[in-house]
Amino acid sequence: MIHKTAWGTAMLLTALNIATPLLSSGQQLTKYVDPLIGTGGHGHTYPGSTRPFALVQLSPDNGKGGWDWVSGYHISSDSIAGFSHMHLSGTGIGDWLDIALMPMLKINDNPKADIKQKFDRKDEKASAGYYRVQLENGIQVELTSTERVGFHRYTFPKNTPKAVVQIDLKHQYNWDKPTNSYLTRINDSTLVGLRESSGWAGKQHIYFAIRTSKPIDNFTAVSTSQQEVQTLQAQGVIGQIAFNNTENLLLKVALSTTSHDKALLALSEIPSWNFEDTQKNSNIAWENELGKIKIESRDERLKTIFYSALYHTAVAPTLYSDADGVYKNYKGETHRMTNQGQRYTFFSLWDTFRALKPLFTITQPDRHTDFLNSMLAFYDENGLLPVWDLSTFETNTMTGYHAIPVLADAILKDWPGVDAERAYEAMRKSAFQTIREVPAYNEYGYVPQDVNGGSVTKTLEYAFDDYCISLVAEKLGKTADYTLFTKRAKNYTHLFDPTTGFMRAKYKNGQFVEPFDPFYSEHDFDKSQYIEGNAWQHAFFVPHDIRGLAKLFPKKNGLSAMLDTLFTAPSYMTGENQSPDASGFIGQYAHGNEPSHHIAYMYSYIGEAWKTQEKVRMIVDSMYHDRPDGYAGNEDAGQMSAWAVWSMMGLYPVSPVGGEYVFGSPTLDKSTIAMPNGKQFTITARNNGPKQVYIKSAKLNGKVYNKTFITHADMLKGGELVFEMSDKPNKKFGSSRDIWPTSMEN
């Protein structure tokens, strides 16, 4: 949906023009999308059908719990227990998997029976907006979807006497379990219902409406025993609808967070029973999304990696409101978004503030305003900005208050449709909240380890968030706050140990915690000093003041030497309860988790851009692949993919606020980006190849360009950035202090 904002009619035409050429050009970027990438290893993605940022994610569930099944699916499984309509992409915790349907050849008389069906990988296909699988019992399942409706097509074996579809509201794996549900048949082809559950999000609900292409011959609802009823309410209802002598059956399943009446209205998103038309429209929606960045590469494999990553950047956050902007939050309150906007949920902010949300200021001119206002709506309803919002419920997962950099980045880029004063009020309240160890942080200038665990990570992340507040305070003319938060942004210095070069936990008395082992990892957040990693990965999280960090080292080149050692140190961790999230090791650099994502780019802040180029290309080549285990760790709601999108083009938002993108090593030969104001910005890498990883020189619009970064404002002007690549490092490029990226300590 496109909304008029402060950019006005021109902005509306821009968003439309992004899509229109793709519909007539015959391009097929979707052929490079492989939704199975990330379904292996620990990627935790799902392969089913969705549209960009949709409420519906219709995908198979293997019927198995465990860390690698938090999305419901893992490539190692050979059976399917149902096809549910809500999934989390790439997270580390399992939830949702709501409203599961399963076609069967006979009525299931036992609600506790295992109905899983085996399948063969050769009988499975996944593409953007479409999924197909042939089950061992001969039933072929095809799935496509719109924003709020899942569309099922089942082809039963010939001469099937009874075709059955089970509607499972008891379907539960990992954290999620139903607390209340009901299912009602309202005519011969329509059912409505509700599933309420508790899990990672402690209180959640989803209403639904199901319409069948053929009249239902009989309907049964099951809780503890089978009953022939028109309505059943229980903790976990299982319903079954049966059809006599049919080989082809289609079902539409519409979702709403407000009511089943709104779910019935949502069924109109698919006005006919033409499955191919809906699948085609889903493909067009993804073609338009992918067409915002058009790339050239002689390597087809790189195209698959890039466009599969770009696809994964557009699946979260997800819609939460009805078409009219109305939604019901977890408290049961009904609200409407203002200015014809939509409410979104699934904000994995600890992950996505780093690269995904800055990418949205380029790729999502028609949605990012709603993303931002959804966070502000959360503030209005709950009193604080979200930390990890799922189904409007605060899961309070991970550290920092990272809605702040997302809002700050938008305000500093003059993003339309966001009330800067209202946002600033919310940001400031986060900085003085009475939970999450913020009072201790404000008292001591760091989070003492004897107050709570994760002390180093929390301190470093709060300091960065405070820096973001300081920039907005300066922009809004709040002088006293600018001074206050600028001082707080230096709080990272309190934990630096010049003897070891690491950030170390301290007690309230100011003494470092002993003994110290930089390889030690403790996954229990209450006991850990570093969240999901060790001292190596967390020693460098000062993205706002990299040269300030460099000055803390006793020796002139101390930070450079520390970075070099990071990439060559032994790749192991110590401790009896190591974090599984630290993965994708190059030395002690761990690309499989977010705290490492900016580190390779830090060399460019201290005059060694050639090392950034070398390391970034190495990471792209070794950590991204066109296969199910193609990600080095959890895909994390688009962040792992956003890193690839930026880095393969040759840029990265190291300090993800204010709009500076640091050069890396472009893997792609050419990237043409549709900027949100309608202009195009092109990045060209000449003489590029697997060995040509170094930038020899750069030109911007035909003029020599010596900086090692480019600003968002310059990209909005349009034009072309050309890199001349080489197999030998140009150590002079980026060596002069006056062209380095911004750091507090200049």
ZAMARGU-4260 file (C-alpha; in steps of 0.2 Angstrom, whole numbers, plus 5000, padded with zeros to 4 digits):
<rodrens>
0) 5000/5000/5000 | 5007/5017/4995 | 5003/5032/5007 | 5004/5051/5003 | 5016/5059/5015
5) 5026/5075/5016 | 5035/5070/5000 | 5017/5072/4992 | 5012/5067/4975 | 5029/5066/4968
10) 5033/5053/4981 | 5017/5043/4976 | 5022/5043/4958 | 5040/5038/4963 | 5034/5022/4972
15) 5022/5018/4957 | 5036/5021/4944 | 5047/5009/4953 | 5035/4995/4950 | 5028/4999/4933
20) 5043/4996/4921 | 5045/4979/4929 | 5028/4974/4923 | 5032/4977/4905 | 5050/4974/4904
25) 5049/4955/4905 | 5063/4954/4918 | 5062/4939/4929 | 5072/4943/4945 | 5061/4931/4955
30) 5070/4916/4946 | 5085/4920/4957 | 5076/4919/4973 | 5078/4902/4983 | 5067/4902/4999
35) 5076/4886/5004 | 5092/4896/5007 | 5093/4897/5026 | 5082/4882/5030 | 5098/4872/5033
40) 5112/4875/5046 | 5105/4887/5059 | 5097/4899/5047 | 5080/4896/5054 | 5070/4903/5039
45) 5055/4895/5031 | 5052/4890/5013 | 5033/4894/5011 | 5023/4908/5002 | 5022/4925/5008
50) 5021/4943/5000 | 5032/4957/5006 | 5030/4961/5024 | 5013/4951/5024 | 5002/4946/5039
55) 5002/4928/5031 | 5017/4917/5029 | 5010/4901/5023 | 5023/4887/5025 | 5025/4869/5030
60) 5029/4863/5048 | 5039/4847/5050 | 5030/4843/5067 | 5046/4844/5077 | 5052/4855/5091
65) 5070/4861/5094 | 5081/4876/5090 | 5083/4872/5072 | 5064/4870/5070 | 5059/4887/5077
70) 5053/4893/5060 | 5043/4876/5059 | 5054/4869/5046 | 5072/4862/5043 | 5079/4855/5027
75) 5085/4839/5037 | 5067/4833/5040 | 5057/4822/5029 | 5039/4824/5035 | 5026/4837/5036
80) 5013/4839/5050 | 5003/4854/5043 | 5004/4870/5033 | 5002/4885/5045 | 4999/4903/5042
85) 5011/4913/5053 | 5030/4910/5054 | 5045/4919/5061 | 5060/4921/5049 | 5077/4917/5055
90) 5075/4920/5074 | 5082/4910/5088 | 5066/4907/5097 | 5050/4898/5091 | 5033/4905/5091
95) 5017/4907/5080 | 5014/4893/5068 | 4995/4898/5069 | 4981/4890/5060 | 4988/4874/5053
100) 4979/4864/5039 | 4983/4847/5033 | 4975/4837/5019 | 4971/4819/5022 | 4963/4804/5014
105) 4952/4799/5029 | 4944/4806/5045 | 4956/4805/5060 | 4946/4798/5074 | 4960/4801/5087
110) 4964/4819/5091 | 4981/4813/5098 | 4986/4803/5082 | 5002/4808/5073 | 4996/4813/5055
115) 5013/4818/5049 | 5016/4813/5031 | 5033/4809/5023 | 5039/4818/5007 | 5054/4817/4995
120) 5065/4832/4992 | 5063/4830/4973 | 5044/4832/4975 | 5046/4849/4983 | 5048/4866/4975
125) 5049/4884/4983 | 5049/4900/4974 | 5044/4918/4978 | 5026/4918/4983 | 5023/4899/4979
130) 5027/4882/4987 | 5023/4865/4981 | 5025/4847/4989 | 5019/4830/4985 | 5016/4820/5000
135) 5019/4801/5002 | 5000/4798/5002 | 4999/4805/4985 | 4991/4822/4989 | 4999/4837/4980
140) 4999/4853/4990 | 5002/4870/4982 | 5002/4886/4992 | 5002/4904/4987 | 4995/4920/4996
145) 4991/4938/4997 | 4994/4950/5012 | 4981/4943/5023 | 4975/4927/5014 | 4983/4910/5012
150) 4978/4901/4996 | 4979/4881/4996 | 4976/4870/4982 | 4976/4851/4985 | 4976/4838/4972
155) 4970/4821/4979 | 4974/4804/4971 | 4961/4799/4958 | 4946/4790/4964 | 4948/4796/4982
160) 4932/4792/4991 | 4934/4805/5004 | 4945/4821/5004 | 4948/4828/5022 | 4956/4843/5028
165) 4961/4845/5046 | 4961/4862/5054 | 4972/4861/5069 | 4971/4875/5082 | 4981/4864/5094
170) 4996/4864/5083 | 5010/4869/5095 | 5029/4867/5095 | 5043/4875/5105 | 5037/4890/5115
175) 5019/4892/5108 | 5004/4883/5116 | 4985/4887/5114 | 4976/4895/5128 | 4959/4896/5120
180) 4951/4893/5103 | 4935/4891/5094 | 4929/4885/5077 | 4912/4888/5069 | 4904/4883/5053
185) 4893/4897/5047 | 4887/4889/5030 | 4891/4875/5018 | 4908/4882/5013 | 4914/4894/5027
190) 4921/4892/5044 | 4927/4906/5056 | 4937/4904/5072 | 4950/4911/5084 | 4966/4905/5091
195) 4973/4913/5107 | 4990/4907/5113 | 5005/4910/5124 | 5023/4908/5120 | 5038/4920/5117
200) 5024/4933/5116 | 5015/4930/5132 | 4998/4934/5125 | 4993/4933/5107 | 4978/4930/5096
205) 4973/4928/5078 | 4955/4927/5070 | 4952/4918/5054 | 4940/4913/5041 | 4941/4898/5029
210) 4931/4897/5013 | 4931/4881/5002 | 4929/4879/4984 | 4916/4865/4986 | 4902/4863/4998
215) 4908/4854/5014 | 4899/4836/5016 | 4903/4835/5034 | 4911/4844/5048 | 4918/4838/5065
220) 4927/4847/5079 | 4938/4838/5091 | 4945/4843/5108 | 4946/4827/5119 | 4933/4817/5109
225) 4926/4818/5092 | 4909/4828/5090 | 4898/4832/5076 | 4895/4850/5080 | 4893/4867/5072
230) 4903/4876/5085 | 4917/4870/5097 | 4927/4881/5110 | 4941/4873/5119 | 4959/4876/5124
235) 4965/4868/5107 | 4951/4863/5095 | 4955/4852/5080 | 4942/4852/5066 | 4940/4842/5051
240) 4930/4845/5035 | 4926/4831/5023 | 4922/4831/5004 | 4915/4816/4995 | 4923/4810/4978
245) 4934/4825/4974 | 4951/4826/4967 | 4954/4845/4967 | 4950/4856/4982 | 4955/4875/4985
250) 4954/4884/5001 | 4956/4902/5006 | 4961/4906/5024 | 4960/4924/5029 | 4968/4932/5045
255) 4963/4947/5056 | 4969/4952/5073 | 4953/4961/5076 | 4938/4949/5073 | 4932/4935/5062
260) 4920/4947/5053 | 4936/4957/5047 | 4944/4940/5042 | 4928/4937/5031 | 4931/4954/5023
265) 4949/4950/5020 | 4944/4935/5010 | 4940/4948/4996 | 4959/4950/4993 | 4957/4934/4982
270) 4940/4937/4973 | 4941/4921/4962 | 4946/4903/4963 | 4959/4906/4950 | 4975/4899/4959
275) 4987/4903/4944 | 4981/4922/4944 | 4985/4923/4963 | 5002/4915/4961 | 5006/4926/4946
280) 5001/4942/4956 | 5012/4936/4971 | 5026/4934/4958 | 5023/4951/4952 | 5023/4958/4970
285) 5040/4951/4972 | 5046/4956/4955 | 5042/4974/4960 | 5051/4972/4977 | 5067/4964/4970
290) 5067/4977/4955 | 5072/4991/4967 | 5090/4985/4966 | 5095/4979/4949 | 5112/4970/4948
295) 5124/4964/4935 | 5136/4950/4938 | 5144/4937/4926 | 5142/4924/4940 | 5124/4917/4941
300) 5127/4910/4958 | 5130/4928/4965 | 5113/4933/4958 | 5105/4919/4967 | 5114/4924/4983
305) 5110/4942/4981 | 5091/4941/4977 | 5088/4928/4989 | 5095/4940/5002 | 5085/4954/4996
310) 5070/4943/4997 | 5074/4939/5015 | 5075/4958/5019 | 5057/4960/5014 | 5048/4947/5025
315) 5049/4956/5042 | 5042/4966/5050 | 5025/4959/5046 | 5007/4967/5044 | 4997/4967/5060
320) 4982/4978/5055 | 4967/4975/5044 | 4965/4984/5027 | 4957/4999/5036 | 4972/5001/5048
325) 4962/4994/5063 | 4970/4981/5075 | 4967/4973/5092 | 4983/4973/5102 | 4988/4959/5115
330) 4978/4969/5129 | 4962/4968/5119 | 4962/4986/5115 | 4956/4991/5097 | 4966/5005/5089
335) 4967/5012/5071 | 4983/5019/5064 | 4983/5037/5058 | 4985/5044/5041 | 4979/5028/5032
340) 4994/5019/5039 | 4996/5001/5043 | 5002/4993/5060 | 5017/4981/5059 | 5024/4969/5072
345) 5039/4957/5073 | 5053/4970/5076 | 5069/4961/5080 | 5078/4977/5084 | 5094/4970/5092
350) 5097/4962/5075 | 5090/4974/5062 | 5095/4991/5068 | 5112/4988/5061 | 5109/4986/5043
355) 5091/4981/5039 | 5083/4997/5045 | 5095/5008/5036 | 5092/4998/5020 | 5073/5002/5022
360) 5077/5021/5020 | 5082/5016/5003 | 5071/5001/4998 | 5055/5005/5007 | 5049/5023/5003
365) 5031/5017/5004 | 5032/5007/5020 | 5045/5013/5032 | 5034/5027/5038 | 5022/5014/5044
370) 5036/5004/5052 | 5042/5019/5062 | 5024/5024/5067 | 5021/5006/5072 | 5035/5008/5085
375) 5028/5024/5091 | 5011/5016/5092 | 5019/5003/5103 | 5026/5017/5114 | 5008/5025/5116
380) 5001/5009/5121 | 5015/5002/5132 | 5024/5017/5139 | 5041/5013/5131 | 5047/5010/5114
385) 5049/4992/5109 | 5064/4981/5112 | 5057/4965/5103 | 5039/4967/5098 | 5030/4952/5094
390) 5011/4952/5091 | 5012/4969/5100 | 5018/4961/5116 | 5035/4966/5123 | 5046/4950/5123
395) 5060/4960/5131 | 5072/4950/5122 | 5091/4955/5120 | 5099/4971/5125 | 5100/4989/5121
400) 5085/5001/5117 | 5087/4999/5098 | 5071/5007/5092 | 5081/5023/5095 | 5094/5022/5081
405) 5080/5017/5069 | 5070/5032/5074 | 5085/5043/5075 | 5091/5038/5058 | 5074/5042/5050
410) 5074/5059/5059 | 5091/5064/5053 | 5087/5059/5035 | 5071/5070/5037 | 5060/5055/5034
415) 5042/5060/5030 | 5027/5056/5041 | 5036/5055/5057 | 5033/5067/5072 | 5051/5071/5077
420) 5046/5078/5094 | 5035/5064/5098 | 5048/5052/5093 | 5061/5061/5104 | 5050/5061/5119
425) 5049/5042/5117 | 5068/5040/5114 | 5072/5050/5129 | 5060/5040/5140 | 5069/5024/5135
430) 5085/5032/5141 | 5078/5035/5158 | 5067/5019/5160 | 5067/5011/5177 | 5070/4993/5171
435) 5083/4984/5160 | 5098/4990/5172 | 5096/5008/5165 | 5096/5016/5182 | 5112/5007/5187
440) 5119/5012/5170 | 5115/5030/5173 | 5122/5030/5191 | 5139/5022/5187 | 5141/5026/5169
445) 5141/5007/5165 | 5131/4992/5170 | 5140/4984/5185 | 5141/4965/5183 | 5135/4963/5201
450) 5119/4972/5196 | 5115/4959/5182 | 5123/4949/5168 | 5127/4955/5151 | 5135/4970/5158
455) 5148/4974/5144 | 5136/4972/5130 | 5122/4982/5139 | 5135/4996/5142 | 5141/4997/5125
460) 5124/4997/5117 | 5117/5010/5128 | 5131/5021/5124 | 5128/5020/5106 | 5109/5023/5108
465) 5113/5038/5119 | 5124/5044/5104 | 5109/5043/5093 | 5099/5053/5105 | 5112/5066/5106
470) 5111/5069/5087 | 5093/5071/5087 | 5094/5083/5102 | 5106/5093/5092 | 5095/5093/5076
475) 5080/5098/5087 | 5089/5112/5096 | 5089/5104/5113 | 5106/5110/5119 | 5106/5103/5137
480) 5101/5086/5131 | 5114/5086/5117 | 5127/5089/5130 | 5120/5076/5142 | 5119/5062/5129
485) 5135/5066/5121 | 5143/5063/5138 | 5134/5047/5140 | 5139/5041/5123 | 5157/5040/5130
490) 5152/5028/5143 | 5160/5014/5134 | 5177/5021/5140 | 5173/5015/5157 | 5175/4997/5153
495) 5190/4998/5142 | 5205/4989/5149 | 5221/4996/5141 | 5232/4981/5147 | 5222/4968/5137
500) 5214/4979/5124 | 5197/4972/5128 | 5180/4979/5135 | 5179/4970/5152 | 5165/4969/5165
505) 5167/4979/5181 | 5159/4978/5198 | 5150/4993/5207 | 5167/4996/5216 | 5175/4999/5199
510) 5186/4984/5199 | 5187/4972/5184 | 5179/4955/5186 | 5192/4942/5188 | 5198/4930/5181
515) 5197/4936/5163 | 5197/4924/5148 | 5193/4933/5131 | 5188/4916/5124 | 5175/4912/5138
520) 5157/4912/5133 | 5142/4910/5144 | 5125/4909/5136 | 5115/4912/5152 | 5111/4930/5150
525) 5110/4933/5169 | 5128/4925/5171 | 5136/4931/5155 | 5147/4947/5153 | 5144/4947/5134
530) 5128/4942/5126 | 5129/4928/5114 | 5148/4928/5112 | 5164/4932/5121 | 5175/4947/5124
535) 5183/4946/5106 | 5166/4949/5097 | 5161/4963/5109 | 5177/4972/5111 | 5173/4983/5095
540) 5155/4989/5097 | 5159/5007/5097 | 5152/5011/5080 | 5149/5029/5084 | 5167/5033/5090
545) 5179/5021/5082 | 5194/5034/5083 | 5189/5037/5101 | 5191/5019/5104 | 5208/5019/5095
550) 5214/5033/5106 | 5212/5022/5122 | 5225/5009/5116 | 5242/5013/5124 | 5251/5010/5107
555) 5247/5021/5091 | 5242/5006/5081 | 5234/4996/5095 | 5216/4995/5087 | 5223/4990/5070
560) 5234/4976/5078 | 5219/4971/5089 | 5208/4969/5073 | 5221/4960/5064 | 5223/4948/5079
565) 5204/4945/5079 | 5204/4938/5062 | 5219/4926/5065 | 5215/4921/5083 | 5210/4902/5086
570) 5192/4899/5082 | 5186/4891/5098 | 5177/4897/5114 | 5179/4891/5131 | 5165/4888/5145
575) 5153/4874/5149 | 5138/4884/5142 | 5144/4892/5126 | 5132/4902/5116 | 5126/4893/5100
580) 5123/4910/5092 | 5141/4913/5090 | 5145/4905/5073 | 5153/4908/5056 | 5170/4910/5063
585) 5185/4918/5054 | 5197/4918/5069 | 5187/4926/5083 | 5176/4936/5070 | 5159/4927/5071
590) 5148/4932/5056 | 5134/4921/5061 | 5129/4934/5075 | 5126/4952/5074 | 5139/4960/5086
595) 5153/4956/5073 | 5144/4963/5058 | 5152/4981/5057 | 5170/4975/5063 | 5178/4972/5046
600) 5173/4990/5041 | 5182/4998/5056 | 5199/4998/5047 | 5192/5012/5036 | 5190/5024/5051
605) 5209/5023/5055 | 5217/5024/5037 | 5218/5006/5032 | 5203/5004/5020 | 5212/4991/5010
610) 5211/4979/5025 | 5192/4982/5025 | 5191/4978/5007 | 5201/4962/5010 | 5191/4956/5025
615) 5174/4960/5018 | 5177/4951/5002 | 5183/4936/5012 | 5167/4936/5022 | 5155/4937/5007
620) 5164/4923/4999 | 5165/4911/5014 | 5149/4915/5023 | 5135/4916/5009 | 5131/4902/4998
625) 5117/4896/4986 | 5111/4881/4996 | 5100/4878/5012 | 5114/4881/5024 | 5119/4896/5015
630) 5119/4907/5030 | 5132/4907/5044 | 5120/4908/5058 | 5102/4914/5062 | 5095/4924/5047
635) 5088/4935/5061 | 5073/4943/5052 | 5083/4950/5038 | 5099/4957/5046 | 5110/4943/5040
640) 5103/4946/5022 | 5104/4965/5024 | 5123/4963/5027 | 5125/4954/5011 | 5114/4966/5001
645) 5125/4981/5007 | 5141/4972/5006 | 5139/4964/4989 | 5135/4981/4982 | 5151/4988/4991
650) 5144/4999/5005 | 5139/4996/5024 | 5131/5008/5037 | 5144/5005/5051 | 5136/5018/5062
655) 5118/5015/5057 | 5112/5032/5061 | 5113/5048/5050 | 5117/5041/5033 | 5136/5037/5030
660) 5139/5021/5020 | 5157/5015/5021 | 5165/5006/5006 | 5170/4988/5007 | 5173/4977/4991
665) 5159/4976/4979 | 5156/4958/4973 | 5144/4963/4960 | 5149/4971/4944 | 5135/4984/4944
670) 5121/4988/4956 | 5107/5001/4951 | 5097/5007/4966 | 5080/5015/4964 | 5082/5029/4977
675) 5066/5034/4987 | 5065/5051/4978 | 5064/5043/4961 | 5082/5045/4956 | 5094/5031/4952
680) 5111/5028/4960 | 5123/5016/4952 | 5138/5007/4959 | 5150/5000/4946 | 5165/4989/4949
685) 5177/4989/4934 | 5190/4976/4932 | 5181/4966/4945 | 5184/4947/4949 | 5187/4935/4962
690) 5205/4941/4965 | 5201/4959/4962 | 5196/4963/4979 | 5204/4980/4982 | 5198/4997/4977
695) 5212/5005/4966 | 5202/5022/4964 | 5185/5029/4964 | 5175/5042/4954 | 5158/5050/4958
700) 5149/5056/4943 | 5165/5056/4933 | 5176/5066/4946 | 5189/5058/4957 | 5182/5053/4974
705) 5194/5050/4988 | 5183/5047/5002 | 5180/5029/5009 | 5162/5032/5012 | 5147/5040/5003
710) 5132/5049/5012 | 5114/5045/5010 | 5111/5063/5004 | 5124/5061/4990 | 5115/5045/4984
715) 5098/5054/4984 | 5106/5066/4971 | 5107/5051/4959 | 5122/5047/4948 | 5136/5034/4947
720) 5150/5029/4959 | 5163/5019/4949 | 5177/5008/4958 | 5192/5003/4949 | 5196/4986/4956
725) 5213/4978/4958 | 5222/4962/4964 | 5234/4973/4974 | 5230/4984/4988 | 5231/5003/4986
730) 5236/5008/5003 | 5235/5026/4999 | 5217/5026/4995 | 5208/5031/5011 | 5224/5035/5021
735) 5221/5053/5023 | 5212/5058/5039 | 5202/5072/5031 | 5192/5059/5021 | 5188/5046/5034
740) 5171/5042/5040 | 5164/5051/5054 | 5168/5047/5072 | 5165/5057/5088 | 5183/5058/5091
745) 5189/5067/5075
</rodrens>
